């Protein structure tokens, strides 16, 4: 199953308005069930945000750095990082963050 999250949006002329964001990892069926639970008539779309691709020029080629957006918050954090670094991928910052996340996931054995 693709990794990502769903946003339920409702058409409110002249644009789409986010109604709710669903947790990471739900299936399309679960997203449809959540829409049914809203119980409000209207015209909706389910937006599945999954892959995020940071494109950066490296010499003569374009470098694609691919990741998953696990929530609207993580997507916003990536957007802020892109803006803060003016589009330059912060390799060392990302590596340090991954090391920290791996360290938190380990448990000590007795």
Biopython code that builds the backbone (N, CA, C, O; Angstrom):
import numpy as np
from Bio.PDB.StructureBuilder import StructureBuilder

atoms = [
    (1, "UNK", "N", (0.847, -1.170, 0.000)),
    (1, "UNK", "CA", (0.000, 0.000, 0.000)),
    (1, "UNK", "C", (0.896, 1.238, 0.000)),
    (1, "UNK", "O", (1.897, 1.287, 0.716)),
    (2, "UNK", "N", (0.526, 2.252, -0.819)),
    (2, "UNK", "CA", (1.316, 3.476, -0.818)),
    (2, "UNK", "C", (1.293, 4.145, 0.544)),
    (2, "UNK", "O", (0.282, 4.123, 1.245)),
    (3, "UNK", "N", (2.428, 4.744, 0.912)),
    (3, "UNK", "CA", (2.496, 5.464, 2.174)),
    (3, "UNK", "C", (2.142, 6.921, 1.942)),
    (3, "UNK", "O", (2.495, 7.498, 0.914)),
    (4, "UNK", "N", (1.456, 7.504, 2.886)),
    (4, "UNK", "CA", (1.075, 8.896, 2.764)),
    (4, "UNK", "C", (-0.133, 9.168, 3.629)),
    (4, "UNK", "O", (-0.441, 8.392, 4.534)),
    (5, "UNK", "N", (-0.811, 10.250, 3.362)),
    (5, "UNK", "CA", (-2.009, 10.584, 4.117)),
    (5, "UNK", "C", (-3.033, 11.177, 3.169)),
    (5, "UNK", "O", (-2.682, 11.648, 2.087)),
    (6, "UNK", "N", (-4.287, 11.156, 3.565)),
    (6, "UNK", "CA", (-5.369, 11.719, 2.763)),
    (6, "UNK", "C", (-5.861, 13.021, 3.379)),
    (6, "UNK", "O", (-5.920, 13.169, 4.599)),
    (7, "UNK", "N", (-6.210, 13.953, 2.513)),
    (7, "UNK", "CA", (-6.914, 15.157, 2.920)),
    (7, "UNK", "C", (-8.259, 15.121, 2.216)),
    (7, "UNK", "O", (-8.327, 14.933, 1.001)),
    (8, "UNK", "N", (-9.326, 15.302, 2.976)),
    (8, "UNK", "CA", (-10.647, 15.408, 2.375)),
    (8, "UNK", "C", (-10.905, 16.887, 2.132)),
    (8, "UNK", "O", (-10.845, 17.697, 3.057)),
    (9, "UNK", "N", (-11.193, 17.233, 0.881)),
    (9, "UNK", "CA", (-11.474, 18.612, 0.510)),
    (9, "UNK", "C", (-12.881, 18.707, -0.070)),
    (9, "UNK", "O", (-13.347, 17.790, -0.747)),
    (10, "UNK", "N", (-13.546, 19.813, 0.198)),
    (10, "UNK", "CA", (-14.890, 20.039, -0.314)),
    (10, "UNK", "C", (-14.870, 21.230, -1.272)),
    (10, "UNK", "O", (-14.198, 22.233, -1.032)),
    (11, "UNK", "N", (-15.620, 21.091, -2.356)),
    (11, "UNK", "CA", (-15.718, 22.187, -3.319)),
    (11, "UNK", "C", (-16.643, 23.262, -2.767)),
    (11, "UNK", "O", (-17.829, 23.025, -2.536)),
    (12, "UNK", "N", (-16.084, 24.434, -2.561)),
    (12, "UNK", "CA", (-16.827, 25.614, -2.124)),
    (12, "UNK", "C", (-16.441, 26.703, -3.118)),
    (12, "UNK", "O", (-15.396, 27.342, -2.996)),
    (13, "UNK", "N", (-17.303, 26.894, -4.095)),
    (13, "UNK", "CA", (-16.993, 27.812, -5.176)),
    (13, "UNK", "C", (-16.364, 29.090, -4.654)),
    (13, "UNK", "O", (-16.983, 29.724, -3.799)),
    (14, "UNK", "N", (-15.203, 29.521, -5.084)),
    (14, "UNK", "CA", (-14.505, 29.162, -6.310)),
    (14, "UNK", "C", (-13.311, 28.217, -6.115)),
    (14, "UNK", "O", (-12.508, 28.067, -7.037)),
    (15, "UNK", "N", (-13.168, 27.575, -4.946)),
    (15, "UNK", "CA", (-11.999, 26.703, -4.764)),
    (15, "UNK", "C", (-12.296, 25.550, -3.814)),
    (15, "UNK", "O", (-13.385, 25.452, -3.249)),
    (16, "UNK", "N", (-11.298, 24.676, -3.650)),
    (16, "UNK", "CA", (-11.387, 23.529, -2.751)),
    (16, "UNK", "C", (-10.986, 23.964, -1.345)),
    (16, "UNK", "O", (-10.043, 24.736, -1.169)),
    (17, "UNK", "N", (-11.713, 23.461, -0.344)),
    (17, "UNK", "CA", (-11.448, 23.800, 1.047)),
    (17, "UNK", "C", (-11.174, 22.500, 1.806)),
    (17, "UNK", "O", (-11.965, 21.560, 1.735)),
    (18, "UNK", "N", (-10.060, 22.449, 2.528)),
    (18, "UNK", "CA", (-9.732, 21.249, 3.311)),
    (18, "UNK", "C", (-10.734, 21.102, 4.454)),
    (18, "UNK", "O", (-10.991, 22.045, 5.202)),
    (19, "UNK", "N", (-11.296, 19.895, 4.572)),
    (19, "UNK", "CA", (-12.252, 19.595, 5.633)),
    (19, "UNK", "C", (-11.540, 18.885, 6.780)),
    (19, "UNK", "O", (-11.745, 19.209, 7.949)),
    (20, "UNK", "N", (-10.706, 17.921, 6.430)),
    (20, "UNK", "CA", (-9.948, 17.184, 7.445)),
    (20, "UNK", "C", (-8.774, 16.462, 6.799)),
    (20, "UNK", "O", (-8.800, 16.162, 5.606)),
    (21, "UNK", "N", (-7.758, 16.189, 7.584)),
    (21, "UNK", "CA", (-6.623, 15.368, 7.149)),
    (21, "UNK", "C", (-6.681, 14.080, 7.948)),
    (21, "UNK", "O", (-6.916, 14.092, 9.156)),
    (22, "UNK", "N", (-6.464, 12.975, 7.264)),
    (22, "UNK", "CA", (-6.523, 11.664, 7.907)),
    (22, "UNK", "C", (-5.116, 11.165, 8.209)),
    (22, "UNK", "O", (-4.162, 11.547, 7.530)),
    (23, "UNK", "N", (-4.981, 10.317, 9.221)),
    (23, "UNK", "CA", (-3.649, 9.852, 9.634)),
    (23, "UNK", "C", (-2.898, 9.090, 8.538)),
    (23, "UNK", "O", (-3.498, 8.537, 7.616)),
    (24, "UNK", "N", (-1.603, 9.079, 8.663)),
    (24, "UNK", "CA", (-0.685, 8.368, 7.775)),
    (24, "UNK", "C", (-1.055, 6.892, 7.686)),
    (24, "UNK", "O", (-1.345, 6.254, 8.698)),
    (25, "UNK", "N", (-1.043, 6.356, 6.473)),
    (25, "UNK", "CA", (-1.164, 4.913, 6.282)),
    (25, "UNK", "C", (-2.566, 4.371, 6.077)),
    (25, "UNK", "O", (-2.723, 3.160, 5.924)),
    (26, "UNK", "N", (-3.592, 5.212, 6.067)),
    (26, "UNK", "CA", (-4.945, 4.700, 5.852)),
    (26, "UNK", "C", (-5.132, 4.307, 4.391)),
    (26, "UNK", "O", (-4.474, 4.844, 3.500)),
    (27, "UNK", "N", (-6.040, 3.361, 4.162)),
    (27, "UNK", "CA", (-6.352, 2.934, 2.806)),
    (27, "UNK", "C", (-7.379, 3.876, 2.191)),
    (27, "UNK", "O", (-7.982, 4.692, 2.888)),
    (28, "UNK", "N", (-7.573, 3.758, 0.883)),
    (28, "UNK", "CA", (-8.591, 4.540, 0.199)),
    (28, "UNK", "C", (-9.967, 4.217, 0.768)),
    (28, "UNK", "O", (-10.793, 5.115, 0.938)),
    (29, "UNK", "N", (-10.221, 2.946, 1.062)),
    (29, "UNK", "CA", (-11.499, 2.535, 1.643)),
    (29, "UNK", "C", (-11.734, 3.224, 2.981)),
    (29, "UNK", "O", (-12.837, 3.704, 3.246)),
    (30, "UNK", "N", (-10.714, 3.275, 3.822)),
    (30, "UNK", "CA", (-10.841, 3.937, 5.127)),
    (30, "UNK", "C", (-11.099, 5.435, 4.946)),
    (30, "UNK", "O", (-11.859, 6.031, 5.709)),
    (31, "UNK", "N", (-10.470, 6.040, 3.942)),
    (31, "UNK", "CA", (-10.692, 7.470, 3.678)),
    (31, "UNK", "C", (-12.130, 7.695, 3.219)),
    (31, "UNK", "O", (-12.764, 8.671, 3.617)),
    (32, "UNK", "N", (-12.642, 6.795, 2.386)),
    (32, "UNK", "CA", (-14.032, 6.917, 1.939)),
    (32, "UNK", "C", (-14.995, 6.744, 3.113)),
    (32, "UNK", "O", (-16.012, 7.433, 3.190)),
    (33, "UNK", "N", (-14.679, 5.838, 4.012)),
    (33, "UNK", "CA", (-15.522, 5.632, 5.200)),
    (33, "UNK", "C", (-15.516, 6.881, 6.092)),
    (33, "UNK", "O", (-16.546, 7.244, 6.659)),
    (34, "UNK", "N", (-14.371, 7.525, 6.213)),
    (34, "UNK", "CA", (-14.283, 8.754, 7.002)),
    (34, "UNK", "C", (-15.145, 9.847, 6.371)),
    (34, "UNK", "O", (-15.797, 10.616, 7.077)),
    (35, "UNK", "N", (-15.143, 9.911, 5.045)),
    (35, "UNK", "CA", (-15.980, 10.879, 4.344)),
    (35, "UNK", "C", (-17.458, 10.599, 4.618)),
    (35, "UNK", "O", (-18.233, 11.526, 4.854)),
    (36, "UNK", "N", (-17.850, 9.324, 4.589)),
    (36, "UNK", "CA", (-19.238, 8.957, 4.859)),
    (36, "UNK", "C", (-19.628, 9.333, 6.288)),
    (36, "UNK", "O", (-20.760, 9.748, 6.536)),
    (37, "UNK", "N", (-18.686, 9.186, 7.231)),
    (37, "UNK", "CA", (-18.971, 9.526, 8.632)),
    (37, "UNK", "C", (-19.188, 11.027, 8.827)),
    (37, "UNK", "O", (-19.857, 11.443, 9.774)),
    (38, "UNK", "N", (-18.624, 11.833, 7.932)),
    (38, "UNK", "CA", (-18.858, 13.279, 8.022)),
    (38, "UNK", "C", (-20.344, 13.579, 7.872)),
    (38, "UNK", "O", (-20.873, 14.492, 8.506)),
    (39, "UNK", "N", (-21.010, 12.798, 7.025)),
    (39, "UNK", "CA", (-22.452, 12.914, 6.890)),
    (39, "UNK", "C", (-22.951, 14.232, 6.318)),
    (39, "UNK", "O", (-24.077, 14.642, 6.602)),
    (40, "UNK", "N", (-22.132, 14.899, 5.518)),
    (40, "UNK", "CA", (-22.535, 16.189, 4.953)),
    (40, "UNK", "C", (-22.587, 16.078, 3.434)),
    (40, "UNK", "O", (-21.597, 15.698, 2.808)),
    (41, "UNK", "N", (-23.747, 16.411, 2.827)),
    (41, "UNK", "CA", (-23.799, 16.384, 1.369)),
    (41, "UNK", "C", (-22.872, 17.438, 0.782)),
    (41, "UNK", "O", (-22.613, 18.464, 1.411)),
    (42, "UNK", "N", (-22.379, 17.189, -0.411)),
    (42, "UNK", "CA", (-21.495, 18.136, -1.080)),
    (42, "UNK", "C", (-20.682, 17.437, -2.135)),
    (42, "UNK", "O", (-20.901, 16.261, -2.424)),
    (43, "UNK", "N", (-19.756, 18.145, -2.705)),
    (43, "UNK", "CA", (-18.851, 17.607, -3.714)),
    (43, "UNK", "C", (-17.461, 17.588, -3.098)),
    (43, "UNK", "O", (-16.923, 18.635, -2.739)),
    (44, "UNK", "N", (-16.881, 16.403, -2.976)),
    (44, "UNK", "CA", (-15.614, 16.224, -2.259)),
    (44, "UNK", "C", (-14.564, 15.595, -3.155)),
    (44, "UNK", "O", (-14.874, 14.982, -4.177)),
    (45, "UNK", "N", (-13.326, 15.759, -2.753)),
    (45, "UNK", "CA", (-12.236, 14.996, -3.364)),
    (45, "UNK", "C", (-11.321, 14.511, -2.258)),
    (45, "UNK", "O", (-11.154, 15.167, -1.230)),
    (46, "UNK", "N", (-10.732, 13.347, -2.493)),
    (46, "UNK", "CA", (-9.741, 12.780, -1.580)),
    (46, "UNK", "C", (-8.383, 13.010, -2.210)),
    (46, "UNK", "O", (-8.089, 12.494, -3.289)),
    (47, "UNK", "N", (-7.567, 13.780, -1.536)),
    (47, "UNK", "CA", (-6.234, 14.085, -2.045)),
    (47, "UNK", "C", (-5.240, 13.226, -1.274)),
    (47, "UNK", "O", (-5.093, 13.358, -0.059)),
    (48, "UNK", "N", (-4.559, 12.341, -2.004)),
    (48, "UNK", "CA", (-3.572, 11.473, -1.362)),
    (48, "UNK", "C", (-2.200, 12.103, -1.538)),
    (48, "UNK", "O", (-1.648, 12.114, -2.639)),
    (49, "UNK", "N", (-1.658, 12.623, -0.456)),
    (49, "UNK", "CA", (-0.327, 13.215, -0.493)),
    (49, "UNK", "C", (0.659, 12.140, -0.086)),
    (49, "UNK", "O", (0.585, 11.601, 1.018)),
    (50, "UNK", "N", (1.561, 11.839, -0.960)),
    (50, "UNK", "CA", (2.458, 10.726, -0.739)),
    (50, "UNK", "C", (3.898, 11.128, -0.996)),
    (50, "UNK", "O", (4.649, 11.406, -0.061)),
    (51, "UNK", "N", (4.274, 11.157, -2.241)),
    (51, "UNK", "CA", (5.655, 11.429, -2.596)),
    (51, "UNK", "C", (5.925, 12.922, -2.646)),
    (51, "UNK", "O", (5.127, 13.703, -3.163)),
    (52, "UNK", "N", (7.051, 13.291, -2.104)),
    (52, "UNK", "CA", (7.562, 14.644, -2.190)),
    (52, "UNK", "C", (8.914, 14.520, -2.880)),
    (52, "UNK", "O", (9.739, 13.689, -2.498)),
    (53, "UNK", "N", (9.138, 15.339, -3.886)),
    (53, "UNK", "CA", (10.402, 15.263, -4.615)),
    (53, "UNK", "C", (11.056, 16.640, -4.609)),
    (53, "UNK", "O", (10.506, 17.611, -5.129)),
    (54, "UNK", "N", (12.240, 16.700, -4.009)),
    (54, "UNK", "CA", (13.029, 17.931, -3.940)),
    (54, "UNK", "C", (14.007, 17.861, -5.108)),
    (54, "UNK", "O", (14.889, 17.002, -5.127)),
    (55, "UNK", "N", (13.858, 18.751, -6.074)),
    (55, "UNK", "CA", (14.727, 18.773, -7.253)),
    (55, "UNK", "C", (15.763, 19.876, -7.086)),
    (55, "UNK", "O", (15.438, 21.027, -6.796)),
    (56, "UNK", "N", (17.013, 19.492, -7.277)),
    (56, "UNK", "CA", (18.105, 20.449, -7.086)),
    (56, "UNK", "C", (19.118, 20.273, -8.210)),
    (56, "UNK", "O", (19.458, 19.149, -8.581)),
    (57, "UNK", "N", (19.593, 21.379, -8.745)),
    (57, "UNK", "CA", (20.596, 21.334, -9.808)),
    (57, "UNK", "C", (21.941, 20.938, -9.209)),
    (57, "UNK", "O", (22.404, 21.563, -8.255)),
    (58, "UNK", "N", (22.563, 19.914, -9.756)),
    (58, "UNK", "CA", (23.914, 19.486, -9.354)),
    (58, "UNK", "C", (24.759, 19.431, -10.607)),
    (58, "UNK", "O", (24.727, 18.449, -11.349)),
    (59, "UNK", "N", (25.503, 20.472, -10.835)),
    (59, "UNK", "CA", (26.297, 20.541, -12.060)),
    (59, "UNK", "C", (25.363, 20.593, -13.268)),
    (59, "UNK", "O", (24.484, 21.450, -13.356)),
    (60, "UNK", "N", (25.572, 19.656, -14.195)),
    (60, "UNK", "CA", (24.771, 19.638, -15.415)),
    (60, "UNK", "C", (23.474, 18.842, -15.266)),
    (60, "UNK", "O", (22.626, 18.866, -16.159)),
    (61, "UNK", "N", (23.316, 18.132, -14.138)),
    (61, "UNK", "CA", (22.116, 17.285, -14.001)),
    (61, "UNK", "C", (21.211, 17.773, -12.867)),
    (61, "UNK", "O", (21.611, 18.559, -12.008)),
    (62, "UNK", "N", (19.999, 17.281, -12.905)),
    (62, "UNK", "CA", (19.023, 17.605, -11.867)),
    (62, "UNK", "C", (18.977, 16.438, -10.881)),
    (62, "UNK", "O", (18.750, 15.296, -11.280)),
    (63, "UNK", "N", (19.188, 16.716, -9.620)),
    (63, "UNK", "CA", (19.174, 15.687, -8.572)),
    (63, "UNK", "C", (17.777, 15.625, -7.962)),
    (63, "UNK", "O", (17.242, 16.646, -7.532)),
    (64, "UNK", "N", (17.180, 14.425, -7.923)),
    (64, "UNK", "CA", (15.859, 14.230, -7.340)),
    (64, "UNK", "C", (16.009, 13.528, -6.001)),
    (64, "UNK", "O", (16.540, 12.420, -5.928)),
    (65, "UNK", "N", (15.543, 14.171, -4.950)),
    (65, "UNK", "CA", (15.573, 13.586, -3.608)),
    (65, "UNK", "C", (14.133, 13.299, -3.221)),
    (65, "UNK", "O", (13.326, 14.213, -3.052)),
    (66, "UNK", "N", (13.820, 12.006, -3.082)),
    (66, "UNK", "CA", (12.436, 11.575, -2.894)),
    (66, "UNK", "C", (12.187, 11.164, -1.448)),
    (66, "UNK", "O", (13.032, 10.545, -0.801)),
    (67, "UNK", "N", (10.994, 11.529, -0.958)),
    (67, "UNK", "CA", (10.603, 11.121, 0.395)),
    (67, "UNK", "C", (9.084, 11.060, 0.452)),
    (67, "UNK", "O", (8.398, 11.347, -0.529)),
    (68, "UNK", "N", (8.576, 10.685, 1.606)),
    (68, "UNK", "CA", (7.138, 10.612, 1.818)),
    (68, "UNK", "C", (6.694, 11.698, 2.794)),
    (68, "UNK", "O", (7.394, 12.011, 3.757)),
    (69, "UNK", "N", (5.536, 12.258, 2.532)),
    (69, "UNK", "CA", (4.909, 13.188, 3.472)),
    (69, "UNK", "C", (3.990, 12.354, 4.353)),
    (69, "UNK", "O", (3.040, 11.750, 3.856)),
    (70, "UNK", "N", (4.256, 12.314, 5.633)),
    (70, "UNK", "CA", (3.465, 11.468, 6.533)),
    (70, "UNK", "C", (2.289, 12.201, 7.159)),
    (70, "UNK", "O", (1.427, 11.581, 7.781)),
    (71, "UNK", "N", (2.251, 13.526, 6.998)),
    (71, "UNK", "CA", (1.163, 14.321, 7.566)),
    (71, "UNK", "C", (1.230, 15.726, 6.984)),
    (71, "UNK", "O", (2.245, 16.111, 6.403)),
    (72, "UNK", "N", (0.162, 16.487, 7.137)),
    (72, "UNK", "CA", (0.246, 17.890, 6.699)),
    (72, "UNK", "C", (1.363, 18.648, 7.415)),
    (72, "UNK", "O", (1.982, 19.540, 6.834)),
    (73, "UNK", "N", (1.618, 18.295, 8.674)),
    (73, "UNK", "CA", (2.671, 18.963, 9.446)),
    (73, "UNK", "C", (4.051, 18.648, 8.858)),
    (73, "UNK", "O", (4.876, 19.549, 8.705)),
    (74, "UNK", "N", (4.307, 17.372, 8.527)),
    (74, "UNK", "CA", (5.621, 17.028, 7.971)),
    (74, "UNK", "C", (5.810, 17.663, 6.600)),
    (74, "UNK", "O", (6.920, 18.069, 6.257)),
    (75, "UNK", "N", (4.740, 17.753, 5.811)),
    (75, "UNK", "CA", (4.834, 18.420, 4.513)),
    (75, "UNK", "C", (5.171, 19.899, 4.709)),
    (75, "UNK", "O", (6.007, 20.449, 3.992)),
    (76, "UNK", "N", (4.523, 20.533, 5.674)),
    (76, "UNK", "CA", (4.790, 21.950, 5.960)),
    (76, "UNK", "C", (6.236, 22.151, 6.428)),
    (76, "UNK", "O", (6.879, 23.132, 6.054)),
    (77, "UNK", "N", (6.744, 21.227, 7.243)),
    (77, "UNK", "CA", (8.130, 21.333, 7.707)),
    (77, "UNK", "C", (9.101, 21.252, 6.527)),
    (77, "UNK", "O", (10.094, 21.978, 6.481)),
    (78, "UNK", "N", (8.802, 20.355, 5.568)),
    (78, "UNK", "CA", (9.657, 20.239, 4.387)),
    (78, "UNK", "C", (9.595, 21.514, 3.539)),
    (78, "UNK", "O", (10.610, 21.963, 3.007)),
    (79, "UNK", "N", (8.392, 22.093, 3.418)),
    (79, "UNK", "CA", (8.251, 23.340, 2.667)),
    (79, "UNK", "C", (9.077, 24.452, 3.315)),
    (79, "UNK", "O", (9.765, 25.203, 2.624)),
    (80, "UNK", "N", (9.006, 24.553, 4.638)),
    (80, "UNK", "CA", (9.768, 25.578, 5.355)),
    (80, "UNK", "C", (11.268, 25.368, 5.185)),
    (80, "UNK", "O", (12.017, 26.330, 5.017)),
    (81, "UNK", "N", (11.713, 24.096, 5.229)),
    (81, "UNK", "CA", (13.130, 23.791, 5.053)),
    (81, "UNK", "C", (13.581, 24.215, 3.649)),
    (81, "UNK", "O", (14.655, 24.793, 3.485)),
    (82, "UNK", "N", (12.755, 23.924, 2.645)),
    (82, "UNK", "CA", (13.080, 24.311, 1.275)),
    (82, "UNK", "C", (13.233, 25.825, 1.169)),
    (82, "UNK", "O", (14.192, 26.321, 0.576)),
    (83, "UNK", "N", (12.278, 26.555, 1.748)),
    (83, "UNK", "CA", (12.335, 28.024, 1.702)),
    (83, "UNK", "C", (13.532, 28.563, 2.472)),
    (83, "UNK", "O", (14.232, 29.460, 2.003)),
    (84, "UNK", "N", (13.764, 27.998, 3.678)),
    (84, "UNK", "CA", (14.852, 28.470, 4.541)),
    (84, "UNK", "C", (16.216, 28.286, 3.878)),
    (84, "UNK", "O", (17.102, 29.128, 4.021)),
    (85, "UNK", "N", (16.376, 27.166, 3.145)),
    (85, "UNK", "CA", (17.667, 26.860, 2.523)),
    (85, "UNK", "C", (17.759, 27.358, 1.084)),
    (85, "UNK", "O", (18.740, 27.105, 0.384)),
    (86, "UNK", "N", (16.711, 28.076, 0.653)),
    (86, "UNK", "CA", (16.660, 28.612, -0.718)),
    (86, "UNK", "C", (16.844, 27.508, -1.760)),
    (86, "UNK", "O", (17.503, 27.696, -2.783)),
    (87, "UNK", "N", (16.235, 26.337, -1.467)),
    (87, "UNK", "CA", (16.255, 25.233, -2.422)),
    (87, "UNK", "C", (17.476, 24.341, -2.369)),
    (87, "UNK", "O", (17.557, 23.364, -3.115)),
    (88, "UNK", "N", (18.435, 24.656, -1.500)),
    (88, "UNK", "CA", (19.638, 23.807, -1.357)),
    (88, "UNK", "C", (19.349, 22.741, -0.317)),
    (88, "UNK", "O", (19.056, 23.062, 0.835)),
    (89, "UNK", "N", (19.428, 21.477, -0.708)),
    (89, "UNK", "CA", (19.110, 20.377, 0.196)),
    (89, "UNK", "C", (20.133, 20.314, 1.327)),
    (89, "UNK", "O", (21.330, 20.198, 1.061)),
    (90, "UNK", "N", (19.685, 20.388, 2.593)),
    (90, "UNK", "CA", (20.609, 20.404, 3.737)),
    (90, "UNK", "C", (21.039, 18.986, 4.140)),
    (90, "UNK", "O", (20.505, 18.414, 5.090)),
    (91, "UNK", "N", (21.992, 18.440, 3.419)),
    (91, "UNK", "CA", (22.414, 17.043, 3.587)),
    (91, "UNK", "C", (22.777, 16.727, 5.041)),
    (91, "UNK", "O", (22.257, 15.763, 5.604)),
    (92, "UNK", "N", (23.641, 17.503, 5.645)),
    (92, "UNK", "CA", (24.101, 17.206, 7.008)),
    (92, "UNK", "C", (22.958, 17.307, 8.021)),
    (92, "UNK", "O", (22.878, 16.494, 8.942)),
    (93, "UNK", "N", (22.086, 18.283, 7.862)),
    (93, "UNK", "CA", (20.938, 18.439, 8.764)),
    (93, "UNK", "C", (20.007, 17.225, 8.679)),
    (93, "UNK", "O", (19.516, 16.742, 9.700)),
    (94, "UNK", "N", (19.771, 16.742, 7.474)),
    (94, "UNK", "CA", (18.892, 15.585, 7.284)),
    (94, "UNK", "C", (19.546, 14.325, 7.856)),
    (94, "UNK", "O", (18.877, 13.519, 8.503)),
    (95, "UNK", "N", (20.841, 14.156, 7.620)),
    (95, "UNK", "CA", (21.551, 12.985, 8.167)),
    (95, "UNK", "C", (21.502, 12.985, 9.694)),
    (95, "UNK", "O", (21.270, 11.943, 10.307)),
    (96, "UNK", "N", (21.717, 14.143, 10.305)),
    (96, "UNK", "CA", (21.684, 14.240, 11.769)),
    (96, "UNK", "C", (20.288, 13.916, 12.293)),
    (96, "UNK", "O", (20.149, 13.239, 13.311)),
    (97, "UNK", "N", (19.278, 14.384, 11.616)),
    (97, "UNK", "CA", (17.901, 14.123, 12.015)),
    (97, "UNK", "C", (17.585, 12.630, 11.942)),
    (97, "UNK", "O", (16.916, 12.091, 12.823)),
    (98, "UNK", "N", (18.066, 11.963, 10.892)),
    (98, "UNK", "CA", (17.847, 10.516, 10.751)),
    (98, "UNK", "C", (18.576, 9.735, 11.844)),
    (98, "UNK", "O", (18.039, 8.776, 12.398)),
    (99, "UNK", "N", (19.805, 10.155, 12.147)),
    (99, "UNK", "CA", (20.556, 9.482, 13.216)),
    (99, "UNK", "C", (19.814, 9.616, 14.544)),
    (99, "UNK", "O", (19.718, 8.656, 15.309)),
    (100, "UNK", "N", (19.296, 10.798, 14.808)),
    (100, "UNK", "CA", (18.563, 11.050, 16.048)),
    (100, "UNK", "C", (17.299, 10.191, 16.114)),
    (100, "UNK", "O", (16.981, 9.626, 17.160)),
    (101, "UNK", "N", (16.586, 10.097, 15.001)),
    (101, "UNK", "CA", (15.351, 9.304, 14.957)),
    (101, "UNK", "C", (15.648, 7.823, 15.173)),
    (101, "UNK", "O", (14.890, 7.135, 15.857)),
    (102, "UNK", "N", (16.743, 7.323, 14.596)),
    (102, "UNK", "CA", (17.126, 5.921, 14.780)),
    (102, "UNK", "C", (17.490, 5.655, 16.230)),
    (102, "UNK", "O", (17.148, 4.605, 16.774)),
    (103, "UNK", "N", (18.181, 6.599, 16.862)),
    (103, "UNK", "CA", (18.583, 6.442, 18.261)),
    (103, "UNK", "C", (17.378, 6.369, 19.190)),
    (103, "UNK", "O", (17.405, 5.636, 20.179)),
    (104, "UNK", "N", (16.338, 7.110, 18.889)),
    (104, "UNK", "CA", (15.132, 7.100, 19.714)),
    (104, "UNK", "C", (14.367, 5.807, 19.586)),
    (104, "UNK", "O", (13.645, 5.418, 20.504)),
    (105, "UNK", "N", (14.515, 5.131, 18.451)),
    (105, "UNK", "CA", (13.759, 3.904, 18.202)),
    (105, "UNK", "C", (14.367, 2.668, 18.835)),
    (105, "UNK", "O", (13.718, 1.625, 18.903)),
    (106, "UNK", "N", (15.607, 2.769, 19.300)),
    (106, "UNK", "CA", (16.280, 1.603, 19.898)),
    (106, "UNK", "C", (15.886, 1.452, 21.352)),
    (106, "UNK", "O", (15.732, 2.437, 22.075)),
    (107, "UNK", "N", (15.725, 0.213, 21.770)),
    (107, "UNK", "CA", (15.442, -0.073, 23.172)),
    (107, "UNK", "C", (16.612, -0.832, 23.777)),
    (107, "UNK", "O", (17.272, -1.615, 23.093)),
    (108, "UNK", "N", (16.866, -0.601, 25.054)),
    (108, "UNK", "CA", (17.963, -1.278, 25.737)),
    (108, "UNK", "C", (17.488, -2.623, 26.237)),
    (108, "UNK", "O", (16.381, -2.751, 26.759)),
    (109, "UNK", "N", (18.349, -3.645, 26.070)),
    (109, "UNK", "CA", (18.031, -4.981, 26.561)),
    (109, "UNK", "C", (18.686, -5.208, 27.910)),
    (109, "UNK", "O", (19.804, -4.762, 28.166)),
    (110, "UNK", "N", (17.973, -5.899, 28.749)),
    (110, "UNK", "CA", (18.499, -6.165, 30.089)),
    (110, "UNK", "C", (19.430, -7.335, 30.101)),
    (110, "UNK", "O", (19.960, -7.692, 31.153)),
]
sb = StructureBuilder()
sb.init_structure("model")
sb.init_model(0)
sb.init_chain("A")
sb.init_seg("    ")
for serial, (resi, resn, name, xyz) in enumerate(atoms, 1):
    if name == "N":
        sb.init_residue(resn, " ", resi, " ")
    sb.init_atom(name, np.array(xyz, "f"), 0.0, 1.0, " ", f" {name:<3s}", serial, name[0])
structure = sb.get_structure()
